[in-house]
Amino acid sequence: MQQPEWPDGTALEEVVAELRDLPPLVFAGEARSLQQSLARAQNGEAFVLQAGDCAEAFGDFQADAIRDKLKVILQMAVVLTYAAGLPVVKVGRIAGQFAKPRSSSSESHEDLELPSFRGHAVNDSPFDLTSRTADPRRLVRAYQQSAATLNLIRAFTKGGFADLNQIHVWNQEFVAGSPQGRRYEQIARQIERSLRFMAACGIDLGADSRLHEVDFYTSHEALLLGYEEALTRRDSLTGEWYDCSAHLLWVGERTRQVDGGHVEFLSGIKNPVASKVGPTATPGEVVALCERLDPENEPGRLTFIARMGSGLVEEALPPLIRAIKEAGREVLWICDPMHGNTFSTPAGLKTRRFDDILTEIRGFFAACHEEGVAPGGVHLELTQEDVTECLGGSEEVLDQHLETRYQALCDPRLNARQSLDLAFQLGEMLQG
């Protein structure tokens, strides 16, 4: 399901063969490290922050943009760690999120029907035949941009930019003057004082790499099976197969059929994997997914990303958690408060309300506590840009503001101020 209609099968085969010969983007050992961190979150000993763009764009590929997106995620992680006293597992929707599932394979405008836009790995967004025709060469460009993005992320996270001594640098200019930015600066100053105190006590802060660099993992929806299969490699140490396009892969709400091709693919790789589950998911379906994707019941192997909607989460989620517990399965539960709360305005713009996002997270926490499992993380769509795509927040974006800076390629994203605002409120939930 959800595979593009490639017009030239031979060209697609040539591209897939080319991808098979390219180096891996990530390594099996990194995927195993992520699984260990997810296992800790499963036990309530860590919290997962999975965040990034709804869909990456070929045009949005500047070093400053990648750095500023990382700034937002690092800021949020600091706020959550400071509030909850828990390590935060940082997973980006980045370096591979170039394909999107669609509710229809085509769309019409003024009597013209064309293929739907499926992300830049497949086609382009302008509504004309040339742009909307699926082009397999885009898969190679997606690989190349992912490789360059990963290279820059590794340089930032291991080369000094993620050092806690740089904590003030992460506060972007347009955020710094906001109430959220000022609150963040208070935390940054308190952390600085703590570091100076430890140094004065004779503790060698330079010897602990955890203060100077971070582990940052990548993830995307494993949607284009030819691309994912071409980047699957056998690990030389274990002999197991890993999808080396990302550390974590997930299957979406539209493609999570137990007997479908996407679940079949994920069942054969050793990466940590995830499945979105919406309000239509049944207890039997989630237990069957556990049996298919995690037959050995491995800690950190399987994550369920609940995307219920703010009005349904407290009713729809507990039966799923209960069924998995009764089946003797252990999985990580995280909350996607974005996709179940999307609606269109009269002007035709997709948007989400900040209050609905917050309400769903609160309902997710309540459902997890009710069923005795750890609320293990959140899955967010956000951007470093000062966009006006989601309504609300402490510096409220109103209906009339939406068109001011609406830049979403597919779905609306939280801007940097809203993201930091959400982190503070989430930190208070974790404290509770």
C-alpha positions in Angstrom: 0.0 0.0 0.0 0.9 3.7 -0.5 3.6 3.0 -3.1 3.9 5.5 -5.9 2.9 4.8 -9.5 6.4 4.9 -11.0 6.0 5.4 -14.8 9.2 3.7 -15.7 9.9 0.4 -14.0 13.3 0.0 -15.6 14.5 3.4 -14.3 13.3 2.5 -10.8 15.2 -0.8 -10.9 18.3 1.0 -12.0 18.0 3.5 -9.1 17.4 0.7 -6.5 20.5 -1.1 -7.8 22.5 2.1 -7.4 21.3 2.6 -3.9 22.3 -1.0 -3.0 25.9 -0.1 -3.8 26.0 3.1 -1.7 27.4 3.3 1.8 25.0 2.9 4.8 23.7 6.1 6.3 23.8 4.8 9.9 25.4 1.8 11.6 24.1 -1.3 13.3 25.9 -0.5 16.6 24.1 2.9 16.7 20.7 1.3 16.3 21.5 -1.1 19.1 22.5 1.8 21.4 19.2 3.4 20.6 17.3 0.2 21.5 19.0 0.2 24.9 18.0 3.8 25.5 14.4 3.0 24.4 14.4 0.0 26.9 15.2 2.5 29.7 12.3 4.7 28.6 10.1 1.7 28.6 10.9 1.2 32.3 10.4 4.9 33.1 14.1 5.6 33.4 14.3 7.9 30.4 12.0 10.0 28.2 11.9 10.1 24.4 11.7 13.3 22.5 11.1 12.5 18.8 10.7 15.6 16.8 11.2 17.3 13.4 9.5 18.3 10.2 6.3 16.7 8.9 8.2 16.3 5.6 11.7 17.3 4.8 12.1 19.4 1.6 14.9 19.3 -0.9 14.9 23.1 -0.9 15.2 23.4 2.9 18.8 22.3 3.1 21.0 24.9 4.6 23.5 24.4 7.4 21.9 27.2 9.5 18.4 25.5 9.2 19.7 22.2 10.4 21.7 23.8 13.2 18.6 25.8 14.3 16.4 22.8 14.3 18.9 21.0 16.5 18.9 24.0 18.8 15.1 23.7 19.4 15.4 20.0 20.2 18.4 20.5 22.5 16.5 23.3 24.3 13.5 21.1 24.8 15.6 18.2 26.0 17.3 20.5 28.6 14.0 21.7 29.9 12.6 18.2 30.2 15.8 16.8 31.9 15.9 19.7 34.3 12.2 19.4 35.2 12.0 15.6 35.5 15.6 14.5 36.4 15.4 12.0 33.5 17.8 11.5 30.6 16.1 12.5 27.3 16.5 10.2 24.3 16.7 12.6 21.3 15.3 11.2 18.0 14.9 13.5 15.0 12.4 13.2 12.2 15.3 14.1 10.0 17.7 12.9 7.4 15.2 10.6 5.6 11.6 11.9 6.2 11.0 12.7 2.5 7.9 10.6 1.8 4.3 10.9 2.9 1.3 8.6 2.8 -1.8 10.1 1.2 -5.5 9.5 1.7 -6.0 9.5 -2.1 -3.6 8.7 -4.9 -4.8 11.7 -6.9 -6.3 15.1 -6.4 -8.3 17.5 -8.6 -8.3 21.2 -9.2 -10.4 23.0 -11.8 -11.2 19.8 -13.6 -7.6 18.7 -13.8 -6.8 15.5 -11.9 -3.1 14.7 -11.1 -1.2 12.3 -8.8 -1.0 13.4 -5.2 2.1 15.0 -3.8 3.9 12.1 -1.9 7.0 14.0 -0.7 10.2 15.1 -2.4 11.6 11.6 -2.6 8.8 10.9 -5.1 7.5 14.0 -6.8 7.1 17.8 -6.3 4.3 19.9 -4.8 3.4 22.3 -7.7 0.1 21.3 -9.4 1.3 20.4 -12.8 1.9 17.1 -14.6 5.7 17.4 -14.7 6.0 18.1 -11.0 3.5 15.4 -10.0 5.0 12.6 -12.1 7.0 10.2 -9.9 10.7 10.3 -10.6 12.9 7.5 -9.2 16.1 9.7 -9.4 14.6 11.6 -6.5 15.4 8.6 -4.3 19.1 9.1 -4.9 18.8 12.8 -4.1 17.0 11.9 -0.9 19.9 9.6 0.0 22.4 12.3 -0.8 20.6 15.0 1.3 20.2 12.5 4.2 23.9 11.7 4.1 24.9 15.4 4.1 22.4 16.2 6.9 23.7 13.3 9.0 27.2 14.5 8.5 26.4 17.9 9.8 24.3 16.6 12.7 27.2 14.4 13.8 29.6 17.4 13.6 27.2 19.5 15.8 26.4 16.9 18.4 30.0 15.5 18.8 32.1 18.6 17.9 31.3 21.0 20.7 28.0 22.6 19.7 26.0 20.4 22.1 28.3 21.2 25.0 26.4 22.4 28.0 28.7 25.4 28.1 26.9 26.4 24.9 23.5 26.3 26.5 22.8 30.1 25.9 23.8 29.8 22.2 20.8 27.5 21.6 18.3 30.2 22.3 17.4 31.7 19.0 17.0 35.4 18.7 13.3 35.5 17.9 12.7 33.1 20.9 15.0 34.7 23.4 12.8 37.8 24.0 9.6 35.8 24.5 8.4 34.6 28.0 9.5 31.0 27.0 12.9 32.2 26.0 13.4 34.2 29.3 12.3 31.2 31.3 14.8 29.0 29.4 17.5 31.5 30.2 16.8 31.2 33.9 17.3 27.4 33.6 20.5 28.0 31.6 21.9 30.3 34.3 21.1 27.7 37.0 22.8 25.0 35.1 25.9 27.2 34.6 26.1 27.9 38.3 25.8 24.2 39.0 28.7 23.5 36.6 30.8 26.2 38.2 30.1 24.7 41.7 31.1 21.2 40.6 34.3 22.6 39.0 35.1 24.5 42.2 34.7 21.3 44.2 37.5 19.7 42.1 35.3 17.6 39.8 37.0 17.3 36.3 34.1 18.3 34.1 36.2 17.9 31.0 36.6 14.2 31.6 32.9 13.4 31.2 31.9 13.4 27.5 28.2 13.5 28.5 28.5 17.1 29.3 30.1 18.0 26.0 28.3 15.9 23.4 25.0 14.2 22.9 23.7 11.0 21.2 21.2 12.1 18.5 19.3 9.4 16.5 17.4 9.6 13.3 14.0 8.2 12.3 11.4 8.3 9.5 8.4 6.4 8.3 9.5 3.3 6.3 7.1 4.1 3.5 9.0 3.5 0.2 9.9 -0.1 0.5 12.2 -0.2 -2.5 14.3 2.5 -1.0 14.3 0.9 2.5 15.2 -2.5 1.2 18.0 -1.2 -0.9 19.6 0.4 2.2 19.3 -2.8 4.3 22.6 -4.3 5.1 23.9 -7.4 7.0 25.8 -6.5 10.1 29.3 -7.9 10.0 29.4 -8.5 13.8 26.0 -10.2 14.4 25.0 -11.4 10.9 21.6 -9.6 11.4 19.9 -7.4 8.9 19.6 -3.6 9.7 17.9 -0.9 7.7 20.8 1.6 7.5 18.6 4.5 6.3 17.8 5.5 9.9 18.2 4.3 13.4 14.5 3.8 14.0 11.8 3.1 11.4 8.1 3.3 11.9 5.0 2.0 10.1 2.1 4.5 9.7 -1.6 4.2 10.7 -2.5 3.6 7.0 0.1 0.8 6.5 0.2 -1.1 9.8 -1.8 -4.2 8.5 -0.3 -7.3 10.2 -0.3 -9.1 6.8 0.9 -6.0 4.8 4.2 -5.4 3.1 5.4 -2.7 5.5 5.0 -4.8 8.6 6.6 -7.7 6.7 9.6 -5.6 6.0 9.9 -4.2 9.6 9.6 -7.7 11.0 12.8 -8.7 9.2 15.2 -5.9 10.4 16.9 -5.7 13.8 16.5 -1.9 14.2 14.1 -0.7 16.9 10.8 -0.2 15.1 7.5 1.5 15.9 3.9 1.5 14.8 1.5 4.4 14.8 -1.9 3.4 16.3 -5.1 5.5 16.0 -8.5 5.3 17.6 -9.6 2.6 15.2 -7.0 0.2 16.4 -8.3 -2.8 18.3 -6.7 -4.8 21.1 -6.4 -7.8 18.9 -4.6 -5.8 16.2 -2.0 -4.4 18.6 -1.3 -7.8 20.2 -0.9 -9.2 16.7 1.6 -6.5 15.8 3.6 -7.3 18.9 3.7 -11.0 17.9 4.8 -10.0 14.3 7.2 -7.2 15.1 8.6 -8.3 18.4 8.3 -12.1 18.7 11.1 -12.4 21.3 9.6 -9.6 23.5 13.0 -7.7 23.4 13.2 -4.6 25.6 13.3 -1.4 23.5 12.5 -3.3 20.3 8.9 -2.1 19.7 7.3 1.3 20.3 3.7 2.2 19.8 3.1 5.8 18.9 -0.5 6.6 20.0 -2.2 9.2 17.8 -5.8 9.2 19.1 -7.0 12.8 19.1 -7.6 14.9 22.2 -11.2 13.9 22.6 -10.6 10.1 22.2 -7.3 9.3 23.9 -8.5 8.6 27.4 -11.2 6.3 26.1 -9.4 4.6 23.2 -5.9 4.1 24.6 -6.4 2.2 27.9 -7.9 -1.0 26.2 -4.8 -1.2 23.9 -2.4 -0.9 26.8 -4.4 -3.4 28.9 -4.5 -6.0 26.1 -0.7 -5.8 25.6 -0.1 -6.2 29.3 -2.4 -9.2 29.5 -0.6 -10.8 26.6 2.6 -10.6 28.6 4.2 -8.1 26.2 6.3 -5.1 27.1 6.5 -2.2 24.7 7.3 1.5 24.8 4.3 3.9 24.6 4.8 7.4 23.3 2.3 10.1 22.3 1.8 11.7 18.9 -0.5 14.6 19.8 -0.3 16.1 16.3 -2.0 13.9 13.7 -5.2 13.2 15.5 -5.9 17.0 16.0 -5.5 18.3 12.5 -8.4 20.2 10.8 -8.8 22.5 7.9 -9.9 26.2 8.1 -12.5 27.7 5.8 -9.6 29.1 3.8 -8.4 25.5 3.2 -5.3 25.6 5.5 -4.5 22.6 7.6 -3.9 23.6 11.3 -3.8 22.3 14.8 -4.7 23.9 18.2 -1.9 24.1 20.8 -4.5 23.4 23.5 -5.7 20.2 21.7 -2.0 19.0 21.5 -1.6 19.7 25.2 -4.9 18.0 26.1 -3.9 14.9 24.2 -0.6 14.6 26.0 -2.3 15.0 29.3 -4.8 12.3 28.4 -2.0 10.1 27.3 -0.3 10.5 30.7 -3.5 9.8 32.4 -4.1 6.6 30.4 -0.6 5.3 31.0 -0.8 6.0 34.7 -4.3 4.3 34.9 -2.8 1.2 33.3 0.5 1.2 35.1 2.9 1.8 32.3 5.4 4.6 31.8 4.4 7.5 29.6 7.6 7.1 27.5 7.8 10.1 25.2 6.3 12.4 22.7 6.4 12.5 18.9 6.1 16.1 17.6 6.1 17.9 14.3 8.0 21.2 14.7 10.2 23.6 13.0 12.9 26.1 14.0 11.2 28.8 11.9 8.9 31.6 13.2 5.9 30.1 11.3 2.2 30.6 12.0 0.8 27.1 11.3 -0.6 25.9 14.6 -3.1 28.0 16.6 -2.6 29.1 20.1 0.3 28.9 22.5 1.2 31.4 25.2 2.0 34.0 22.5 -1.2 33.1 20.8 -1.4 32.5 17.0 -4.9 33.5 16.0 -7.0 32.5 12.9 -6.1 35.7 11.2 -2.4 35.1 11.7 -2.3 31.7 9.9 -1.6 33.0 6.4 1.1 35.4 7.6 3.9 32.8 7.7 2.4 29.5 6.6 5.1 27.4 5.1 4.2 23.8 5.7 4.9 21.4 2.9 2.3 18.9 4.2 1.1 19.2 7.8 1.2 22.2 10.2 4.1 22.4 12.7 4.8 24.0 16.0 7.1 27.0 15.8 10.1 27.3 18.0 8.3 29.4 20.7 5.4 27.0 20.8 7.8 24.0 21.0 9.6 25.5 24.0 6.2 26.4 25.6 5.2 22.8 25.2 8.4 21.5 26.7 7.8 23.6 29.9 4.3 22.2 30.3 5.4 18.7 29.5 8.2 19.1 32.2 5.5 19.9 34.7 3.6 16.8 33.8 6.8 14.7 34.2 7.4 16.3 37.6 3.8 15.3 38.6 
